[in-house]
Amino acid sequence: MRGPQTGMHYENRYMLSQTAGKAAAVAFPAGKTYFGGCYSAFGYSLYSEGRTSLAAARRLAQKVSAGIGMNYHFVRAPTTGNREQLFTAEAGMIADAADHLKVSFHLANPWIQRSKLRAMPFVSPVLTAGVAYIERETMVALAFSSDVSGDHKLMAGISQQLSANCIVRAGAAPLSAEYGFGMGVLFGRIHCDVSFLSHLRLGFCPYLSLAYDLFAK
C-alpha cells in the first residue's frame, strides 16, 4: 500500500432485505505502520446491529507481520426499546514459514460477552489458523476455526490470477455446507469484486465490493 485506500461493501444474505449488510472502510500507511477504520451495519427497522472498528498493523520482522483491532458493537430493537453496546478486540499474525508457504493465526473476541437480546452469547472467543501455498499466479489455502462452544469450521479455497487485472477464486466450508465463487477485476484505480455464496439449506448470497486506490497508476 503506497497511499490511502477506501472501500465499500454490500451483501444480501440469503436474498432477504432484512438480512442485508453494508460496510465502508478506509486504510492508510503512516511510516512502517498501517491504520484502518471500518463501519458496518446489518438488519432492518425492527432489529439492527452495527460495528465501528479501528485497526493497526505493522511488519515486526522480515517475514512476520501482525495487527490488532478494537471494535464497538451496538444492537437495537426499537419495538422493545432495548439497546446494547459492547466492546471487543482482535489480533492476528501472518508469517512466511518457507518458500511459497505462509501461515496465519487470528484471535477474535478474547472474552465472552452475553446479550440480553439473544439466547446465546453475542460474542465469544474464536481462534482461526490458516496456511497458504503460493506458486506464481496460483494460491491454495486451508483454514480452521473454533470457538468456546465447540463450533468448528473448516475452510478451503483456491485463487488463480488470469491476468494482471483479473483474478478468480472458489472456496468451500464443507462442515457448514457453504460453497462460493468470486471474481476480482481492476479498472485503473478501482478494484471491483463480485462473489457468491451458496448454503445447502439457507440459500444464496451475493456480495459486491469496491475499493479505490488514490495512488494507483
N, CA, C and O of each residue as an XYZ file, in Angstrom:
868
protein
N       0.844     -1.191      0.000
C       0.000      0.000      0.000
C       0.883      1.246      0.000
O       1.670      1.457      0.922
N       0.746      2.071     -1.044
C       1.569      3.271     -1.150
C       0.862      4.525     -0.648
O       1.504      5.549     -0.412
N      -0.453      4.449     -0.485
C      -1.212      5.602     -0.038
C      -2.585      5.192      0.446
O      -2.878      3.999      0.528
N      -3.432      6.150      0.767
C      -4.769      5.839      1.285
C      -5.618      5.044      0.300
O      -5.517      5.218     -0.914
N      -6.441      4.185      0.840
C      -7.411      3.436      0.057
C      -8.759      3.483      0.763
O      -8.822      3.496      1.992
N      -9.827      3.507     -0.011
C     -11.178      3.477      0.536
C     -11.944      2.336     -0.114
O     -11.607      1.888     -1.210
N     -12.969      1.877      0.569
C     -13.742      0.774      0.025
C     -15.162      0.738      0.542
O     -15.471      1.297      1.595
N     -16.028      0.069     -0.215
C     -17.426     -0.131      0.160
C     -17.804     -1.581     -0.111
O     -17.251     -2.223     -1.004
N     -18.747     -2.085      0.667
C     -19.152     -3.481      0.534
C     -20.654     -3.601      0.765
O     -21.220     -2.918      1.617
N     -21.295     -4.487     -0.013
C     -22.723     -4.758      0.172
C     -22.961     -6.253      0.010
O     -22.393     -6.891     -0.876
N     -23.796     -6.797      0.866
C     -24.169     -8.207      0.762
C     -25.645     -8.377      1.064
O     -26.216     -7.659      1.886
N     -26.253     -9.337      0.388
C     -27.665     -9.640      0.600
C     -27.767    -11.085      1.044
O     -27.856    -11.996      0.221
N     -27.753    -11.285      2.350
C     -27.703    -12.634      2.894
C     -28.985    -13.402      2.614
O     -30.065    -13.031      3.074
N     -28.847    -14.455      1.866
C     -29.945    -15.366      1.542
C     -31.104    -14.651      0.865
O     -32.259    -15.060      0.983
N     -30.776    -13.566      0.148
C     -31.738    -12.829     -0.676
C     -32.908    -12.270      0.127
O     -34.032    -12.212     -0.370
N     -32.646    -11.858      1.373
C     -33.664    -11.248      2.225
C     -33.240     -9.827      2.559
O     -32.117     -9.606      3.012
N     -34.128     -8.859      2.341
C     -33.787     -7.465      2.630
C     -33.512     -7.249      4.118
O     -32.722     -6.377      4.479
N     -34.160     -8.041      4.989
C     -33.966     -7.878      6.430
C     -32.565     -8.299      6.880
O     -32.121     -7.900      7.956
N     -31.869     -9.096      6.076
C     -30.549     -9.576      6.470
C     -29.436     -8.986      5.605
O     -28.317     -9.500      5.600
N     -29.731     -7.931      4.887
C     -28.707     -7.284      4.062
C     -27.696     -6.554      4.944
O     -28.046     -6.028      6.001
N     -26.448     -6.528      4.501
C     -25.400     -5.844      5.242
C     -24.605     -4.919      4.338
O     -24.511     -5.145      3.132
N     -24.039     -3.884      4.923
C     -23.237     -2.929      4.157
C     -22.110     -2.413      5.035
O     -22.211     -2.409      6.262
N     -21.018     -1.970      4.378
C     -19.851     -1.513      5.123
C     -19.063     -0.511      4.301
O     -19.137     -0.507      3.072
N     -18.313      0.333      4.980
C     -17.398      1.283      4.349
C     -16.116      1.291      5.155
O     -16.152      1.188      6.381
N     -14.969      1.415      4.470
C     -13.685      1.330      5.162
C     -12.672      2.269      4.526
O     -12.807      2.670      3.370
N     -11.652      2.611      5.310
C     -10.539      3.417      4.831
C      -9.268      2.887      5.481
O      -9.286      2.468      6.638
N      -8.158      2.907      4.731
C      -6.867      2.455      5.249
C      -5.768      3.340      4.681
O      -5.861      3.829      3.555
N      -4.720      3.537      5.485
C      -3.624      4.398      5.028
C      -2.338      4.037      5.771
O      -2.391      3.593      6.918
N      -1.182      4.224      5.128
C       0.100      3.967      5.788
C       0.586      5.207      6.520
O       0.317      6.336      6.109
N       1.307      4.978      7.615
C       1.949      6.064      8.369
C       3.307      5.541      8.817
O       3.425      4.908      9.867
N       4.326      5.811      8.012
C       5.627      5.230      8.287
C       5.599      3.743      8.018
O       5.219      3.308      6.930
N       6.005      2.954      9.015
C       6.014      1.498      8.872
C       4.743      0.850      9.401
O       4.615     -0.374      9.390
N       3.807      1.664      9.862
C       2.558      1.157     10.422
C       1.399      1.505      9.502
O       1.385      2.564      8.874
N       0.429      0.601      9.429
C      -0.759      0.816      8.607
C      -1.980      0.894      9.523
O      -2.146      0.080     10.431
N      -2.824      1.884      9.267
C      -4.027      2.088     10.071
C      -5.270      1.933      9.203
O      -5.246      2.197      8.000
N      -6.347      1.504      9.835
C      -7.592      1.342      9.111
C      -8.794      1.563      9.997
O      -8.718      1.413     11.216
N      -9.903      1.922      9.378
C     -11.163      2.093     10.084
C     -12.300      1.557      9.242
O     -12.249      1.619      8.013
N     -13.326      1.031      9.891
C     -14.445      0.434      9.161
C     -15.742      0.616      9.938
O     -15.754      0.552     11.167
N     -16.832      0.844      9.210
C     -18.164      0.860      9.806
C     -19.034     -0.119      9.029
O     -19.087     -0.061      7.800
N     -19.709     -1.009      9.728
C     -20.599     -1.970      9.078
C     -21.943     -1.989      9.783
O     -22.031     -1.729     10.983
N     -22.990     -2.299      9.029
C     -24.353     -2.326      9.574
C     -25.109     -3.506      8.984
O     -24.861     -3.923      7.853
N     -26.034     -4.033      9.774
C     -26.805     -5.204      9.377
C     -28.182     -5.123     10.026
O     -28.312     -4.690     11.171
N     -29.210     -5.544      9.287
C     -30.541     -5.589      9.868
C     -31.552     -4.710      9.179
O     -31.358     -4.287      8.039
N     -32.660     -4.433      9.899
C     -33.756     -3.631      9.348
C     -34.400     -2.860     10.489
O     -33.830     -2.773     11.576
N     -35.572     -2.303     10.255
C     -36.152     -1.355     11.210
C     -36.476     -1.982     12.570
O     -36.424     -1.281     13.581
N     -36.808     -3.276     12.630
C     -37.201     -3.908     13.879
C     -36.016     -4.480     14.667
O     -36.115     -4.698     15.874
N     -34.907     -4.719     13.983
C     -33.716     -5.233     14.649
C     -32.497     -4.887     13.805
O     -32.491     -5.116     12.596
N     -31.477     -4.342     14.430
C     -30.280     -3.969     13.674
C     -29.036     -4.097     14.537
O     -29.093     -3.979     15.761
N     -27.914     -4.340     13.876
C     -26.618     -4.409     14.524
C     -25.641     -3.534     13.742
O     -25.773     -3.382     12.528
N     -24.684     -2.972     14.425
C     -23.666     -2.161     13.772
C     -22.340     -2.331     14.467
O     -22.277     -2.735     15.628
N     -21.276     -2.020     13.746
C     -19.946     -2.139     14.337
C     -19.023     -1.070     13.758
O     -18.979     -0.862     12.545
N     -18.292     -0.401     14.638
C     -17.249      0.528     14.240
C     -15.908     -0.046     14.680
O     -15.739     -0.415     15.842
N     -14.953     -0.122     13.752
C     -13.683     -0.785     14.037
C     -12.507      0.123     13.711
O     -12.535      0.876     12.737
N     -11.477      0.039     14.540
C     -10.200      0.700     14.296
C      -9.109     -0.352     14.409
O      -9.134     -1.180     15.319
N      -8.138     -0.325     13.476
C      -7.105     -1.355     13.465
C      -5.755     -0.768     13.082
O      -5.671      0.290     12.459
N      -4.699     -1.480     13.470
C      -3.329     -1.094     13.116
C      -2.526     -2.355     12.847
O      -2.713     -3.375     13.511
N      -1.624     -2.281     11.860
C      -0.795     -3.427     11.502
C       0.623     -2.958     11.214
O       0.851     -1.819     10.807
N       1.570     -3.867     11.435
C       2.966     -3.494     11.248
C       3.803     -4.751     10.971
O       3.520     -5.827     11.497
N       4.821     -4.596     10.148
C       5.772     -5.673      9.933
C       6.737     -5.715     11.111
O       7.458     -4.751     11.367
N       6.747     -6.843     11.829
C       7.579     -6.970     13.013
C       8.980     -7.452     12.677
O       9.939     -7.111     13.369
N       9.104     -8.233     11.633
C      10.386     -8.748     11.174
C      10.282     -8.945      9.666
O       9.243     -8.672      9.064
N      11.357     -9.416      9.069
C      11.363     -9.553      7.619
C      10.265    -10.485      7.117
O       9.731    -10.291      6.025
N       9.929    -11.499      7.919
C       8.957    -12.488      7.475
C       7.722    -12.564      8.360
O       6.919    -13.485      8.210
N       7.552    -11.623      9.277
C       6.424    -11.674     10.216
C       5.729    -10.324     10.283
O       6.384     -9.295     10.449
N       4.401    -10.320     10.154
C       3.588     -9.120     10.313
C       2.454     -9.423     11.277
O       1.999    -10.563     11.376
N       1.999     -8.398     11.985
C       0.928     -8.590     12.964
C       0.037     -7.364     13.003
O       0.435     -6.271     12.601
N      -1.184     -7.566     13.498
C      -2.128     -6.463     13.599
C      -3.065     -6.642     14.774
O      -3.271     -7.759     15.248
N      -3.631     -5.544     15.244
C      -4.611     -5.562     16.322
C      -5.798     -4.683     15.927
O      -5.665     -3.783     15.097
N      -6.945     -4.950     16.522
C      -8.132     -4.159     16.220
C      -9.032     -4.030     17.433
O      -9.067     -4.916     18.287
N      -9.764     -2.921     17.508
C     -10.761     -2.686     18.543
C     -12.097     -2.422     17.868
O     -12.166     -1.698     16.875
N     -13.163     -3.014     18.414
C     -14.490     -2.912     17.804
C     -15.524     -2.435     18.820
O     -15.542     -2.874     19.970
N     -16.377     -1.532     18.366
C     -17.519     -1.079     19.160
C     -18.783     -1.588     18.482
O     -19.068     -1.227     17.340
N     -19.544     -2.428     19.186
C     -20.770     -3.016     18.649
C     -21.989     -2.351     19.289
O     -21.964     -1.973     20.460
N     -23.038     -2.219     18.508
C     -24.313     -1.815     19.091
C     -25.431     -2.667     18.498
O     -25.390     -3.055     17.331
N     -26.428     -2.946     19.330
C     -27.596     -3.733     18.937
C     -28.836     -2.943     19.309
O     -28.939     -2.418     20.417
N     -29.780     -2.861     18.377
C     -31.000     -2.093     18.625
C     -32.229     -2.912     18.239
O     -32.267     -3.559     17.192
N     -33.235     -2.863     19.118
C     -34.532     -3.476     18.848
C     -35.592     -2.453     19.234
O     -36.102     -2.501     20.353
N     -35.944     -1.519     18.333
C     -36.819     -0.385     18.671
C     -38.179     -0.786     19.219
O     -38.729     -0.076     20.062
N     -38.735     -1.900     18.766
C     -40.078     -2.276     19.214
C     -40.123     -2.600     20.704
O     -41.162     -2.423     21.342
N     -39.021     -3.068     21.262
C     -38.974     -3.390     22.688
C     -38.239     -2.331     23.498
O     -38.208     -2.389     24.727
N     -37.646     -1.360     22.800
C     -36.900     -0.309     23.475
C     -35.546     -0.753     23.983
O     -34.910     -0.036     24.755
N     -35.095     -1.924     23.562
C     -33.815     -2.451     24.032
C     -32.661     -1.952     23.169
O     -32.794     -1.807     21.954
N     -31.535     -1.695     23.812
C     -30.330     -1.265     23.118
C     -29.127     -1.742     23.924
O     -29.121     -1.665     25.153
N     -28.115     -2.230     23.227
C     -26.912     -2.707     23.900
C     -25.668     -2.166     23.204
O     -25.680     -1.877     22.007
N     -24.599     -2.039     23.979
C     -23.314     -1.597     23.457
C     -22.229     -2.516     24.020
O     -22.213     -2.810     25.215
N     -21.326     -2.965     23.148
C     -20.271     -3.875     23.547
C     -18.951     -3.478     22.893
O     -18.936     -2.918     21.797
N     -17.849     -3.770     23.572
C     -16.522     -3.555     23.017
C     -15.805     -4.902     22.916
O     -15.848     -5.708     23.845
N     -15.153     -5.136     21.792
C     -14.386     -6.360     21.603
C     -13.014     -6.013     21.017
O     -12.775     -4.886     20.583
N     -12.130     -6.995     21.014
C     -10.787     -6.812     20.464
C     -10.427     -8.030     19.630
O     -11.049     -9.085     19.750
N      -9.420     -7.876     18.786
C      -8.936     -8.982     17.976
C      -7.478     -8.740     17.610
O      -7.004     -7.604     17.628
N      -6.772     -9.818     17.279
C      -5.362     -9.725     16.906
C      -5.029    -10.838     15.936
O      -5.621    -11.916     15.985
N      -4.086    -10.575     15.058
C      -3.701    -11.577     14.080
C      -2.240    -11.472     13.708
O      -1.593    -10.452     13.947
N      -1.724    -12.548     13.115
C      -0.335    -12.593     12.692
C      -0.220    -13.429     11.433
O      -0.935    -14.420     11.281
N       0.669    -13.045     10.527
C       0.961    -13.820      9.322
C       2.466    -13.882      9.143
O       3.164    -12.893      9.368
N       2.973    -15.051      8.735
C       4.413    -15.244      8.629
C       4.736    -16.109      7.422
O       3.944    -16.956      7.010
N       5.929    -15.875      6.863
C       6.457    -16.727      5.801
C       7.146    -17.908      6.457
O       8.233    -17.765      7.016
N       6.514    -19.085      6.391
C       7.079    -20.265      7.030
C       8.171    -20.904      6.181
O       9.101    -21.508      6.715
N       8.062    -20.775      4.861
C       9.036    -21.333      3.927
C       8.781    -20.688      2.576
O       7.873    -19.870      2.434
N       9.585    -21.057      1.582
C       9.362    -20.540      0.234
C       7.961    -20.933     -0.235
O       7.592    -22.107     -0.205
N       7.198    -19.949     -0.664
C       5.845    -20.139     -1.202
C       4.818    -20.520     -0.136
O       3.657    -20.757     -0.471
N       5.212    -20.586      1.142
C       4.283    -21.046      2.177
C       4.103    -19.989      3.257
O       5.081    -19.491      3.814
N       2.843    -19.644      3.553
C       2.514    -18.675      4.599
C       1.599    -19.328      5.625
O       0.757    -20.157      5.281
N       1.773    -18.948      6.889
C       0.886    -19.411      7.956
C       0.325    -18.190      8.678
O       0.961    -17.137      8.728
N      -0.872    -18.345      9.234
C      -1.503    -17.210      9.914
C      -2.328    -17.693     11.095
O      -2.783    -18.836     11.142
N      -2.509    -16.769     12.066
C      -3.341    -17.023     13.232
C      -4.149    -15.766     13.532
O      -3.669    -14.647     13.352
N      -5.372    -15.967     13.988
C      -6.237    -14.830     14.313
C      -7.092    -15.180     15.521
O      -7.717    -16.239     15.563
N      -7.118    -14.289     16.500
C      -7.958    -14.454     17.684
C      -8.940    -13.296     17.750
O      -8.542    -12.132     17.802
N     -10.213    -13.623     17.747
C     -11.264    -12.610     17.840
C     -12.022    -12.787     19.150
O     -12.255    -13.909     19.601
N     -12.401    -11.669     19.751
C     -13.226    -11.675     20.956
C     -12.594    -12.499     22.086
O     -13.121    -13.559     22.424
N     -11.488    -12.048     22.675
C     -10.810    -12.849     23.706
C     -11.670    -13.183     24.916
O     -11.361    -14.123     25.649
N     -12.738    -12.437     25.136
C     -13.589    -12.724     26.299
C     -15.049    -12.852     25.843
O     -15.460    -12.246     24.853
N     -15.818    -13.652     26.587
C     -17.228    -13.889     26.272
C     -18.070    -12.719     26.766
O     -17.890    -12.248     27.890
N     -18.982    -12.255     25.929
C     -19.933    -11.223     26.334
C     -21.332    -11.667     25.922
O     -21.576    -12.026     24.770
N     -22.230    -11.633     26.875
C     -23.589    -12.098     26.616
C     -24.516    -10.922     26.324
O     -24.296     -9.796     26.770
N     -25.559    -11.228     25.560
C     -26.519    -10.215     25.157
C     -27.872    -10.472     25.803
O     -28.308    -11.618     25.902
N     -28.532     -9.413     26.242
C     -29.887     -9.533     26.783
C     -30.903     -9.774     25.684
O     -32.018    -10.225     25.948
N     -30.516     -9.470     24.436
C     -31.433     -9.613     23.308
C     -31.282    -10.953     22.607
O     -32.029    -11.245     21.673
N     -30.322    -11.781     23.042
C     -30.081    -13.063     22.409
C     -30.028    -14.165     23.451
O     -29.627    -13.932     24.591
N     -30.433    -15.366     23.060
C     -30.365    -16.505     23.965
C     -28.936    -17.016     24.093
O     -28.583    -17.622     25.105
N     -28.098    -16.772     23.060
C     -26.712    -17.232     23.066
C     -25.781    -16.037     23.239
O     -26.219    -14.894     23.102
N     -24.498    -16.281     23.539
C     -23.557    -15.169     23.687
C     -23.502    -14.311     22.426
O     -23.517    -14.830     21.310
N     -23.439    -12.992     22.616
C     -23.345    -12.084     21.479
C     -21.997    -12.232     20.798
O     -21.919    -12.268     19.570
N     -20.940    -12.318     21.583
C     -19.606    -12.578     21.053
C     -18.903    -13.581     21.965
O     -19.063    -13.536     23.185
N     -18.141    -14.467     21.380
C     -17.352    -15.432     22.136
C     -16.015    -15.613     21.431
O     -15.923    -15.359     20.230
N     -14.978    -16.044     22.142
C     -13.647    -16.185     21.542
C     -13.652    -17.141     20.348
O     -14.235    -18.223     20.407
N     -12.998    -16.724     19.274
C     -12.866    -17.552     18.073
C     -11.403    -17.534     17.644
O     -10.831    -16.469     17.411
N     -10.809    -18.704     17.542
C      -9.419    -18.833     17.100
C      -9.397    -19.463     15.716
O     -10.017    -20.501     15.482
N      -8.675    -18.823     14.799
C      -8.559    -19.310     13.431
C      -7.085    -19.467     13.068
O      -6.270    -18.588     13.348
N      -6.757    -20.585     12.448
C      -5.405    -20.837     11.967
C      -5.481    -21.206     10.491
O      -6.380    -21.936     10.073
N      -4.534    -20.699      9.702
C      -4.577    -20.958      8.274
C      -3.202    -21.152      7.683
O      -2.195    -20.756      8.269
N      -3.169    -21.762      6.521
C      -1.937    -21.965      5.781
C      -2.237    -21.755      4.298
O      -3.307    -22.132      3.819
N      -1.305    -21.163      3.582
C      -1.495    -20.904      2.155
C      -0.224    -21.236      1.394
O       0.881    -20.916      1.832
N      -0.394    -21.876      0.259
C       0.726    -22.182     -0.627
C       0.557    -21.361     -1.897
O      -0.483    -21.431     -2.551
N       1.577    -20.582     -2.248
C       1.512    -19.674     -3.389
C       2.584    -20.062     -4.401
O       3.770    -20.122     -4.075
N       2.160    -20.319     -5.607
C       3.073    -20.667     -6.693
C       2.704    -19.844     -7.921
O       1.735    -20.142     -8.619
N       3.499    -18.798     -8.173
C       3.260    -17.880     -9.280
C       1.869    -17.265     -9.159
O       1.611    -16.526     -8.209
N       0.964    -17.553    -10.102
C      -0.356    -16.909    -10.100
C      -1.416    -17.731     -9.376
O      -2.596    -17.381     -9.414
N      -1.022    -18.804     -8.724
C      -1.990    -19.700     -8.082
C      -1.764    -19.726     -6.575
O      -0.625    -19.789     -6.111
N      -2.847    -19.677     -5.821
C      -2.772    -19.804     -4.368
C      -3.809    -20.813     -3.887
O      -4.973    -20.757     -4.285
N      -3.380    -21.732     -3.029
C      -4.266    -22.709     -2.401
C      -4.203    -22.486     -0.892
O      -3.115    -22.430     -0.320
N      -5.357    -22.361     -0.247
C      -5.394    -22.029      1.178
C      -6.309    -22.977      1.938
O      -7.288    -23.495      1.400
N      -5.960    -23.191      3.212
C      -6.755    -24.025      4.096
C      -6.784    -23.360      5.465
O      -5.747    -22.917      5.957
N      -7.961    -23.284      6.088
C      -8.086    -22.646      7.393
C      -9.066    -23.424      8.264
O      -9.979    -24.083      7.766
N      -8.855    -23.333      9.581
C      -9.734    -23.995     10.540
C      -9.999    -23.034     11.692
O      -9.068    -22.441     12.239
N     -11.270    -22.881     12.060
C     -11.635    -22.001     13.164
C     -12.479    -22.754     14.182
O     -13.187    -23.706     13.854
N     -12.382    -22.295     15.436
C     -13.132    -22.943     16.512
C     -13.435    -21.924     17.591
O     -12.627    -21.035     17.857
N     -14.607    -22.052     18.220
C     -14.940    -21.171     19.334
C     -15.162    -21.998     20.598
O     -15.093    -23.226     20.567
N     -15.427    -21.314     21.703
C     -15.506    -21.989     23.004
C     -16.723    -22.892     23.120
O     -16.761    -23.765     23.987
N     -17.709    -22.701     22.272
C     -18.910    -23.550     22.326
C     -18.719    -24.861     21.579
O     -19.599    -25.722     21.592
N     -17.555    -25.015     20.921
C     -17.306    -26.238     20.181
C     -17.745    -26.177     18.738
O     -17.784    -27.203     18.059
N     -18.081    -24.983     18.253
C     -18.469    -24.811     16.864
C     -17.210    -24.721     16.007
O     -16.421    -23.788     16.162
N     -17.016    -25.676     15.110
C     -15.824    -25.734     14.283
C     -16.176    -25.422     12.826
O     -17.291    -25.672     12.369
N     -15.195    -24.871     12.116
C     -15.397    -24.562     10.713
C     -14.111    -24.812      9.944
O     -13.059    -24.271     10.284
N     -14.200    -25.625      8.919
C     -13.069    -25.917      8.045
C     -13.308    -25.234      6.711
O     -14.370    -25.392      6.110
N     -12.323    -24.475      6.245
C     -12.457    -23.708      5.007
C     -11.290    -23.991      4.077
O     -10.143    -24.084      4.515
N     -11.589    -24.126      2.793
C     -10.554    -24.365      1.789
C     -10.862    -23.512      0.574
O     -12.024    -23.280      0.242
N      -9.806    -23.043     -0.091
C     -10.039    -22.192     -1.255
C      -8.859    -22.203     -2.208
O      -7.752    -22.598     -1.844
N      -9.111    -21.768     -3.428
C      -8.083    -21.650     -4.441
C      -8.349    -20.397     -5.263
O      -9.499    -20.091     -5.576
N      -7.303    -19.678     -5.610
C      -7.434    -18.497     -6.459
C      -6.421    -18.576     -7.588
O      -5.324    -19.112     -7.428
N      -6.811    -18.034     -8.725
C      -5.971    -18.063     -9.911
C      -5.993    -16.689    -10.575
O      -7.060    -16.179    -10.917
N      -4.828    -16.096    -10.756
C      -4.732    -14.816    -11.446
C      -4.690    -15.080    -12.941
O      -3.740    -15.673    -13.452
N      -5.730    -14.633    -13.639
C      -5.825    -14.876    -15.072
C      -5.007    -13.875    -15.869
O      -4.483    -14.196    -16.936
N      -4.900    -12.656    -15.344
C      -4.112    -11.607    -15.986
C      -3.712    -10.599    -14.923
O      -4.020    -10.776    -13.744
N      -3.026     -9.540    -15.340
C      -2.602     -8.520    -14.371
C      -3.788     -7.817    -13.736
O      -3.648     -7.231    -12.663
N      -4.963     -7.862    -14.377
C      -6.138     -7.130    -13.901
C      -7.312     -8.025    -13.523
O      -8.402     -7.518    -13.260
N      -7.122     -9.332    -13.489
C      -8.274    -10.213    -13.223
C      -7.845    -11.437    -12.430
O      -6.828    -12.059    -12.733
N      -8.627    -11.776    -11.416
C      -8.383    -12.952    -10.596
C      -9.714    -13.643    -10.304
O     -10.729    -12.982    -10.086
N      -9.703    -14.970    -10.299
C     -10.902    -15.751     -9.971
C     -10.571    -16.667     -8.804
O      -9.410    -17.021     -8.597
N     -11.587    -17.051     -8.044
C     -11.361    -17.906     -6.890
C     -12.614    -18.722     -6.582
O     -13.722    -18.379     -6.992
N     -12.403    -19.803     -5.853
C     -13.502    -20.661     -5.411
C     -13.149    -21.198     -4.039
O     -11.973    -21.353     -3.709
N     -14.173    -21.483     -3.234
C     -13.921    -21.970     -1.893
C     -15.078    -22.770     -1.347
O     -16.172    -22.772     -1.911
N     -14.827    -23.450     -0.242
C     -15.873    -24.268      0.371
C     -15.619    -24.384      1.865
O     -14.477    -24.369      2.323
N     -16.710    -24.502      2.613
C     -16.677    -24.805      4.042
C     -17.571    -26.024      4.233
O     -18.748    -25.872      4.560
N     -17.039    -27.230      4.037
C     -17.881    -28.431      3.985
C     -18.629    -28.747      5.271
O     -19.718    -29.318      5.219
N     -18.071    -28.387      6.426
C     -18.757    -28.697      7.682
C     -20.053    -27.919      7.842
O     -20.982    -28.382      8.502
N     -20.117    -26.721      7.230
C     -21.330    -25.898      7.293
C     -22.060    -25.853      5.957
O     -22.992    -25.066      5.794
N     -21.655    -26.683      4.999
C     -22.326    -26.803      3.697
C     -22.384    -25.477      2.951
O     -23.425    -25.112      2.405
N     -21.243    -24.744      2.927
C     -21.162    -23.472      2.221
C     -20.151    -23.577      1.084
O     -19.075    -24.154      1.239
N     -20.524    -23.001     -0.076
C     -19.659    -23.045     -1.245
C     -19.715    -21.691     -1.931
O     -20.777    -21.074     -2.015
N     -18.560    -21.225     -2.427
C     -18.532    -19.884     -3.002
C     -17.665    -19.781     -4.239
O     -16.818    -20.632     -4.510
N     -17.901    -18.715     -4.978
C     -17.128    -18.396     -6.179
C     -17.067    -16.883     -6.309
O     -18.029    -16.187     -5.984
N     -15.938    -16.376     -6.784
C     -15.818    -14.929     -6.928
C     -14.839    -14.533     -8.008
O     -14.049    -15.347     -8.487
N     -14.905    -13.255     -8.386
C     -14.004    -12.696     -9.391
C     -13.667    -11.263     -9.024
O     -14.547    -10.495     -8.635
N     -12.400    -10.901     -9.147
C     -11.959     -9.541     -8.912
C     -11.346     -8.955    -10.170
O     -10.563     -9.617    -10.851
N     -11.700     -7.714    -10.480
C     -11.216     -7.052    -11.694
C     -10.725     -5.660    -11.323
O     -11.350     -4.967    -10.521
N      -9.601     -5.255    -11.913
C      -9.025     -3.939    -11.681
C      -9.291     -3.044    -12.872
O      -8.911     -3.363    -13.999
N      -9.959     -1.896    -12.614
C     -10.220     -0.891    -13.633
C      -9.493      0.393    -13.230
O     -10.060      1.246    -12.547
N      -8.243      0.524    -13.656
C      -7.480      1.703    -13.260
C      -7.251      1.718    -11.766
O      -6.570      0.840    -11.235
N      -7.814      2.714    -11.069
C      -7.674      2.810     -9.609
C      -8.786      2.113     -8.847
O      -8.781      2.111     -7.616
N      -9.733      1.527     -9.549
C     -10.887      0.909     -8.911
C     -10.777     -0.616     -8.953
O     -10.596     -1.214    -10.013
N     -10.891     -1.229     -7.767
C     -10.917     -2.681     -7.650
C     -12.384     -3.093     -7.459
O     -13.039     -2.656     -6.513
N     -12.876     -3.915     -8.342
C     -14.258     -4.401     -8.255
C     -14.240     -5.898     -7.989
O     -13.543     -6.649     -8.671
N     -15.000     -6.323     -7.005
C     -15.029     -7.731     -6.633
C     -16.482     -8.184     -6.486
O     -17.266     -7.567     -5.764
N     -16.824     -9.254     -7.171
C     -18.170     -9.833     -7.104
C     -18.029    -11.291     -6.696
O     -17.223    -12.023     -7.271
N     -18.795    -11.710     -5.723
C     -18.724    -13.099     -5.285
C     -20.109    -13.595     -4.880
O     -21.032    -12.813     -4.650
N     -20.222    -14.909     -4.799
C     -21.491    -15.560     -4.492
C     -21.238    -16.710     -3.532
O     -20.281    -17.468     -3.684
N     -22.109    -16.824     -2.544
C     -22.029    -17.904     -1.566
C     -23.343    -18.670     -1.574
O     -24.424    -18.082     -1.584
N     -23.231    -19.984     -1.570
C     -24.421    -20.831     -1.556
C     -24.385    -21.738     -0.338
O     -23.404    -22.441     -0.097
N     -25.475    -21.711      0.426
C     -25.630    -22.605      1.570
C     -26.645    -23.673      1.205
O     -27.693    -23.373      0.632
N     -26.337    -24.919      1.536
C     -27.164    -26.036      1.109
C     -28.618    -25.894      1.530
O     -29.516    -26.311      0.797
N     -28.868    -25.303      2.720
C     -30.235    -25.184      3.227
C     -30.759    -23.751      3.244
O     -31.933    -23.514      2.960
N     -29.885    -22.789      3.579
C     -30.362    -21.414      3.758
C     -30.523    -20.654      2.457
O     -31.357    -19.753      2.369
N     -29.735    -21.002      1.435
C     -29.921    -20.326      0.155
C     -28.675    -19.638     -0.368
O     -27.553    -20.097     -0.153
N     -28.894    -18.524     -1.063
C     -27.905    -17.892     -1.923
C     -27.581    -16.486     -1.422
O     -28.477    -15.757     -0.996
N     -26.294    -16.100     -1.472
C     -25.870    -14.779     -1.007
C     -24.947    -14.125     -2.038
O     -23.871    -14.656     -2.312
N     -25.339    -12.993     -2.614
C     -24.427    -12.237     -3.480
C     -23.670    -11.174     -2.684
O     -24.199    -10.621     -1.719
N     -22.433    -10.891     -3.089
C     -21.578     -9.900     -2.435
C     -20.970     -8.987     -3.500
O     -20.614     -9.439     -4.588
N     -20.858     -7.717     -3.179
C     -20.230     -6.754     -4.080
C     -19.323     -5.831     -3.275
O     -19.756     -5.245     -2.282
N     -18.060     -5.697     -3.701
C     -17.103     -4.817     -3.031
C     -16.417     -3.930     -4.043
O     -16.084     -4.369     -5.144
N     -16.203     -2.670     -3.666
C     -15.482     -1.705     -4.487
C     -14.412     -1.043     -3.632
O     -14.675     -0.640     -2.499
N     -13.204     -0.932     -4.178
C     -12.105     -0.271     -3.478
C     -11.447      0.721     -4.418
O     -11.320      0.463     -5.614
N     -11.028      1.859     -3.876
C     -10.402      2.905     -4.683
C      -9.020      3.220     -4.132
O      -8.875      3.578     -2.963
N      -8.007      3.086     -4.980
C      -6.623      3.344     -4.613
C      -6.240      4.742     -5.090
O      -6.179      4.998     -6.293
N      -5.983      5.639     -4.153
C      -5.723      7.041     -4.506
C      -4.400      7.237     -5.229
O      -4.221      8.240     -5.920
N      -3.461      6.293     -5.083
C      -2.134      6.474     -5.642
C      -1.791      5.451     -6.720
O      -0.637      5.360     -7.138
N      -2.774      4.684     -7.173
C      -2.503      3.728     -8.243
C      -2.284      4.440     -9.552
O      -2.817      5.525     -9.783
N      -1.492      3.819    -10.414
C      -1.227      4.413    -11.724
C      -2.357      4.094    -12.686
O      -2.317      4.508    -13.844
